């Protein structure tokens, strides 16, 4: 295995440890999901969204769509 393989494994393990502690301690705002909801202001009032928030959400959506196709196509998609 290469250094980068070990680094990616370490990154995944670190994520699982951090997320695990966040889930176990039951405090609000600790998990990755709660951070994403906060960063993209997905909770709360829906009637006062600003244009930049809509663009940010669309960018986030397009990133995940691209990443999904990138992984599933073996890198031959874009």
DRENTORKOL-3810 file (N, C-alpha, C; in nm, 4 decimals):
REM DRENTORKOL-3810
@n.u->0.0844; n.v->-0.1184; n.w->0.0000; ca.u->0.0000; ca.v->0.0000; ca.w->0.0000; c.u->0.0887; c.v->0.1244; c.w->0.0000
@n.u->0.0393; n.v->0.2270; n.w->-0.0660; ca.u->0.1162; ca.v->0.3510; ca.w->-0.0755; c.u->0.0884; c.v->0.4402; c.w->0.0458
@n.u->0.1676; n.v->0.5449; n.w->0.0572; ca.u->0.1466; ca.v->0.6434; ca.w->0.1635; c.u->0.0074; c.v->0.7043; c.w->0.1532
@n.u->-0.0352; n.v->0.7349; n.w->0.0314; ca.u->-0.1673; ca.v->0.7960; ca.w->0.0151; c.u->-0.2803; c.v->0.7010; c.w->0.0533
@n.u->-0.2618; n.v->0.5716; n.w->0.0300; ca.u->-0.3625; ca.v->0.4746; ca.w->0.0746; c.u->-0.3767; c.v->0.4800; c.w->0.2266
@n.u->-0.2647; n.v->0.4837; n.w->0.2958; ca.u->-0.2675; ca.v->0.4913; ca.w->0.4424; c.u->-0.3268; c.v->0.6237; c.w->0.4903
@n.u->-0.2941; n.v->0.7318; n.w->0.4210; ca.u->-0.3490; ca.v->0.8620; ca.w->0.4594; c.u->-0.5001; c.v->0.8670; c.w->0.4406
@n.u->-0.5510; n.v->0.8102; n.w->0.3310; ca.u->-0.6961; ca.v->0.8065; ca.w->0.3105; c.u->-0.7642; c.v->0.7192; c.w->0.4154
@n.u->-0.7035; n.v->0.6072; n.w->0.4480; ca.u->-0.7591; ca.v->0.5219; ca.w->0.5542; c.u->-0.7603; c.v->0.5984; c.w->0.6861
@n.u->-0.6515; n.v->0.6693; n.w->0.7161; ca.u->-0.6459; ca.v->0.7499; ca.w->0.8382; c.u->-0.7516; c.v->0.8582; c.w->0.8394
@n.u->-0.7766; n.v->0.9210; n.w->0.7245; ca.u->-0.8777; ca.v->1.0256; ca.w->0.7142; c.u->-1.0167; c.v->0.9679; c.w->0.7432
@n.u->-1.0445; n.v->0.8508; n.w->0.6878; ca.u->-1.1741; ca.v->0.7850; ca.w->0.7107; c.u->-1.1893; c.v->0.7464; c.w->0.8571
@n.u->-1.0846; n.v->0.6906; n.w->0.9173; ca.u->-1.0887; ca.v->0.6535; ca.w->1.0591; c.u->-1.1105; c.v->0.7774; c.w->1.1460
@n.u->-1.0392; n.v->0.8870; n.w->1.1148; ca.u->-1.0560; ca.v->1.0107; ca.w->1.1910; c.u->-1.1999; c.v->1.0597; c.w->1.1812
@n.u->-1.2579; n.v->1.0557; n.w->1.0619; ca.u->-1.3972; ca.v->1.0959; ca.w->1.0449; c.u->-1.4890; c.v->1.0099; c.w->1.1309
@n.u->-1.4695; n.v->0.8790; n.w->1.1261; ca.u->-1.5557; ca.v->0.7884; ca.w->1.2026; c.u->-1.5432; c.v->0.8133; c.w->1.3528
@n.u->-1.4238; n.v->0.8410; n.w->1.4001; ca.u->-1.4037; ca.v->0.8689; ca.w->1.5425; c.u->-1.4730; c.v->0.9996; c.w->1.5805
@n.u->-1.4515; n.v->1.1048; n.w->1.5011; ca.u->-1.5132; ca.v->1.2345; ca.w->1.5311; c.u->-1.6655; c.v->1.2248; c.w->1.5265
@n.u->-1.7176; n.v->1.1637; n.w->1.4220; ca.u->-1.8632; ca.v->1.1500; ca.w->1.4086; c.u->-1.9192; c.v->1.0603; c.w->1.5186
@n.u->-1.8465; n.v->0.9546; n.w->1.5529; ca.u->-1.8913; ca.v->0.8664; ca.w->1.6607; c.u->-1.9038; c.v->0.9397; c.w->1.7931
@n.u->-1.8035; n.v->1.0186; n.w->1.8287; ca.u->-1.8114; ca.v->1.0982; ca.w->1.9517; c.u->-1.9260; c.v->1.1977; c.w->1.9454
@n.u->-1.9456; n.v->1.2594; n.w->1.8291; ca.u->-2.0541; ca.v->1.3573; ca.w->1.8137; c.u->-2.1907; c.v->1.2916; c.w->1.8309
@n.u->-2.2046; n.v->1.1709; n.w->1.7815; ca.u->-2.3323; ca.v->1.0998; ca.w->1.7946; c.u->-2.3547; c.v->1.0556; c.w->1.9388
@n.u->-2.2497; n.v->1.0063; n.w->2.0031; ca.u->-2.2621; ca.v->0.9541; ca.w->2.1396; c.u->-2.2933; c.v->1.0641; c.w->2.2403
@n.u->-2.2328; n.v->1.1824; n.w->2.2266; ca.u->-2.2509; ca.v->1.2852; ca.w->2.3300; c.u->-2.3866; c.v->1.3543; c.w->2.3237
@n.u->-2.4635; n.v->1.3360; n.w->2.2171; ca.u->-2.6012; ca.v->1.3837; ca.w->2.2046; c.u->-2.6162; c.v->1.5357; c.w->2.2104
@n.u->-2.5072; n.v->1.6109; n.w->2.1972; ca.u->-2.5192; ca.v->1.7570; ca.w->2.1940; c.u->-2.5611; c.v->1.8002; c.w->2.0541
@n.u->-2.6419; n.v->1.9035; n.w->2.0480; ca.u->-2.6861; ca.v->1.9550; ca.w->1.9188; c.u->-2.5714; c.v->2.0288; c.w->1.8502
@n.u->-2.5626; n.v->2.0103; n.w->1.7191; ca.u->-2.4655; ca.v->2.0838; ca.w->1.6409; c.u->-2.3280; c.v->2.0208; c.w->1.6325
@n.u->-2.3139; n.v->1.8956; n.w->1.6725; ca.u->-2.1825; ca.v->1.8312; ca.w->1.6717; c.u->-2.1559; c.v->1.7461; c.w->1.5478
@n.u->-2.2587; n.v->1.6855; n.w->1.4916; ca.u->-2.2376; ca.v->1.5914; ca.w->1.3813; c.u->-2.2113; c.v->1.6651; c.w->1.2506
@n.u->-2.1589; n.v->1.5937; n.w->1.1535; ca.u->-2.1349; ca.v->1.6528; ca.w->1.0228; c.u->-2.2661; c.v->1.6995; c.w->0.9599
@n.u->-2.3705; n.v->1.6193; n.w->0.9726; ca.u->-2.5007; ca.v->1.6584; ca.w->0.9172; c.u->-2.5465; c.v->1.7909; c.w->0.9748
@n.u->-2.5370; n.v->1.8063; n.w->1.1053; ca.u->-2.5808; ca.v->1.9299; ca.w->1.1696; c.u->-2.4952; c.v->2.0492; c.w->1.1263
@n.u->-2.3671; n.v->2.0260; n.w->1.1033; ca.u->-2.2817; ca.v->2.1341; ca.w->1.0533; c.u->-2.3206; c.v->2.1738; c.w->0.9109
@n.u->-2.3456; n.v->2.0760; n.w->0.8253; ca.u->-2.3858; ca.v->2.1055; ca.w->0.6878; c.u->-2.5184; c.v->2.1802; c.w->0.6871
@n.u->-2.6147; n.v->2.1362; n.w->0.7689; ca.u->-2.7430; ca.v->2.2064; ca.w->0.7774; c.u->-2.7229; c.v->2.3508; c.w->0.8205
@n.u->-2.6308; n.v->2.3737; n.w->0.9109; ca.u->-2.6027; ca.v->2.5084; ca.w->0.9580; c.u->-2.5309; c.v->2.5905; c.w->0.8503
@n.u->-2.4278; n.v->2.5330; n.w->0.7888; ca.u->-2.3519; ca.v->2.6050; ca.w->0.6865; c.u->-2.4396; c.v->2.6472; c.w->0.5700
@n.u->-2.5320; n.v->2.5593; n.w->0.5289; ca.u->-2.6176; ca.v->2.5872; ca.w->0.4142; c.u->-2.7548; c.v->2.6396; c.w->0.4568
@n.u->-2.7694; n.v->2.6657; n.w->0.5844; ca.u->-2.8917; ca.v->2.7200; ca.w->0.6433; c.u->-3.0148; c.v->2.6441; c.w->0.5932
@n.u->-3.0119; n.v->2.5127; n.w->0.6147; ca.u->-3.1204; ca.v->2.4269; ca.w->0.5690; c.u->-3.2322; c.v->2.4118; c.w->0.6707
@n.u->-3.2104; n.v->2.4591; n.w->0.7909; ca.u->-3.3146; ca.v->2.4525; ca.w->0.8937; c.u->-3.3563; c.v->2.5946; c.w->0.9266
@n.u->-3.4776; n.v->2.6089; n.w->0.9684; ca.u->-3.5257; ca.v->2.7417; ca.w->1.0044; c.u->-3.6205; c.v->2.7957; c.w->0.8985
@n.u->-3.6294; n.v->2.9273; n.w->0.8908; ca.u->-3.7228; ca.v->2.9918; ca.w->0.7992; c.u->-3.6850; c.v->2.9657; c.w->0.6546
@n.u->-3.7847; n.v->2.9362; n.w->0.5752; ca.u->-3.7622; ca.v->2.9057; ca.w->0.4340; c.u->-3.7973; c.v->3.0242; c.w->0.3438
@n.u->-3.8594; n.v->3.1270; n.w->0.3972; ca.u->-3.9100; ca.v->3.2347; ca.w->0.3132; c.u->-3.8133; c.v->3.3512; c.w->0.2962
@n.u->-3.6985; n.v->3.3496; n.w->0.3611; ca.u->-3.6059; ca.v->3.4625; ca.w->0.3511; c.u->-3.4679; c.v->3.4209; c.w->0.3003
@n.u->-3.4648; n.v->3.3279; n.w->0.2049; ca.u->-3.3374; ca.v->3.2815; ca.w->0.1508; c.u->-3.2806; c.v->3.3865; c.w->0.0562
@n.u->-3.1521; n.v->3.4059; n.w->0.0649; ca.u->-3.0824; ca.v->3.5016; ca.w->-0.0199; c.u->-3.0296; c.v->3.4307; c.w->-0.1439
@n.u->-3.0102; n.v->3.5051; n.w->-0.2547; ca.u->-2.9631; ca.v->3.4404; ca.w->-0.3790; c.u->-2.8325; c.v->3.3625; c.w->-0.3613
@n.u->-2.7398; n.v->3.4127; n.w->-0.2812; ca.u->-2.6130; ca.v->3.3425; ca.w->-0.2639; c.u->-2.6328; c.v->3.2093; c.w->-0.1923
@n.u->-2.7358; n.v->3.2019; n.w->-0.1057; ca.u->-2.7630; ca.v->3.0754; ca.w->-0.0376; c.u->-2.8151; c.v->2.9718; c.w->-0.1363
@n.u->-2.8983; n.v->3.0158; n.w->-0.2292; ca.u->-2.9502; ca.v->2.9251; ca.w->-0.3319; c.u->-2.8353; c.v->2.8765; c.w->-0.4197
@n.u->-2.7455; n.v->2.9673; n.w->-0.4598; ca.u->-2.6303; ca.v->2.9285; ca.w->-0.5420; c.u->-2.5384; c.v->2.8325; c.w->-0.4670
@n.u->-2.5190; n.v->2.8564; n.w->-0.3392; ca.u->-2.4365; ca.v->2.7682; ca.w->-0.2574; c.u->-2.4958; c.v->2.6285; c.w->-0.2518
@n.u->-2.6258; n.v->2.6216; n.w->-0.2326; ca.u->-2.6936; ca.v->2.4908; ca.w->-0.2283; c.u->-2.6840; c.v->2.4198; c.w->-0.3623
@n.u->-2.7051; n.v->2.4945; n.w->-0.4714; ca.u->-2.6951; ca.v->2.4334; ca.w->-0.6041; c.u->-2.5535; c.v->2.3838; c.w->-0.6309
@n.u->-2.4538; n.v->2.4615; n.w->-0.5907; ca.u->-2.3154; ca.v->2.4187; ca.w->-0.6054; c.u->-2.2877; c.v->2.2908; c.w->-0.5283
@n.u->-2.3403; n.v->2.2839; n.w->-0.4075; ca.u->-2.3251; ca.v->2.1650; ca.w->-0.3235; c.u->-2.3909; c.v->2.0446; c.w->-0.3913
@n.u->-2.5108; n.v->2.0641; n.w->-0.4440; ca.u->-2.5824; ca.v->1.9568; ca.w->-0.5121; c.u->-2.5055; c.v->1.9102; c.w->-0.6359
@n.u->-2.4601; n.v->2.0046; n.w->-0.7190; ca.u->-2.3876; ca.v->1.9674; ca.w->-0.8395; c.u->-2.2564; c.v->1.8961; c.w->-0.8072
@n.u->-2.1899; n.v->1.9374; n.w->-0.6996; ca.u->-2.0668; ca.v->1.8691; ca.w->-0.6587; c.u->-2.0946; c.v->1.7226; c.w->-0.6293
@n.u->-2.2001; n.v->1.6944; n.w->-0.5517; ca.u->-2.2301; ca.v->1.5557; ca.w->-0.5157; c.u->-2.2766; c.v->1.4739; c.w->-0.6357
@n.u->-2.3499; n.v->1.5364; n.w->-0.7276; ca.u->-2.3901; ca.v->1.4663; ca.w->-0.8502; c.u->-2.2651; c.v->1.4308; c.w->-0.9315
@n.u->-2.1748; n.v->1.5307; n.w->-0.9480; ca.u->-2.0516; ca.v->1.5047; ca.w->-1.0222; c.u->-1.9692; c.v->1.3950; c.w->-0.9544
@n.u->-1.9519; n.v->1.4035; n.w->-0.8223; ca.u->-1.8705; ca.v->1.3056; ca.w->-0.7501; c.u->-1.9284; c.v->1.1647; c.w->-0.7646
@n.u->-2.0599; n.v->1.1531; n.w->-0.7583; ca.u->-2.1245; ca.v->1.0226; ca.w->-0.7751; c.u->-2.0938; c.v->0.9648; c.w->-0.9124
@n.u->-2.1142; n.v->1.0442; n.w->-1.0172; ca.u->-2.0849; ca.v->0.9954; ca.w->-1.1525; c.u->-1.9355; c.v->0.9695; c.w->-1.1712
@n.u->-1.8527; n.v->1.0512; n.w->-1.1111; ca.u->-1.7072; ca.v->1.0328; ca.w->-1.1193; c.u->-1.6669; c.v->0.8974; c.w->-1.0606
@n.u->-1.7199; n.v->0.8647; n.w->-0.9438; ca.u->-1.6874; ca.v->0.7362; ca.w->-0.8799; c.u->-1.7447; c.v->0.6194; c.w->-0.9601
@n.u->-1.8713; n.v->0.6315; n.w->-1.0031; ca.u->-1.9363; ca.v->0.5205; ca.w->-1.0710; c.u->-1.8818; c.v->0.4943; c.w->-1.2112
@n.u->-1.8246; n.v->0.5980; n.w->-1.2736; ca.u->-1.7727; ca.v->0.5813; ca.w->-1.4093; c.u->-1.6246; c.v->0.5472; c.w->-1.4123
@n.u->-1.5622; n.v->0.5364; n.w->-1.2967; ca.u->-1.4197; ca.v->0.5074; ca.w->-1.2927; c.u->-1.3337; c.v->0.6261; c.w->-1.3346
@n.u->-1.3879; n.v->0.7441; n.w->-1.3241; ca.u->-1.3134; ca.v->0.8644; ca.w->-1.3580; c.u->-1.3274; c.v->0.9091; c.w->-1.5016
@n.u->-1.4063; n.v->0.8381; n.w->-1.5808; ca.u->-1.4201; ca.v->0.8758; ca.w->-1.7228; c.u->-1.5299; c.v->0.9779; c.w->-1.7446
@n.u->-1.6018; n.v->1.0130; n.w->-1.6389; ca.u->-1.7070; ca.v->1.1146; ca.w->-1.6498; c.u->-1.6468; c.v->1.2487; c.w->-1.6120
@n.u->-1.6287; n.v->1.3348; n.w->-1.7092; ca.u->-1.5663; ca.v->1.4671; ca.w->-1.6936; c.u->-1.4344; c.v->1.4498; c.w->-1.6327
END
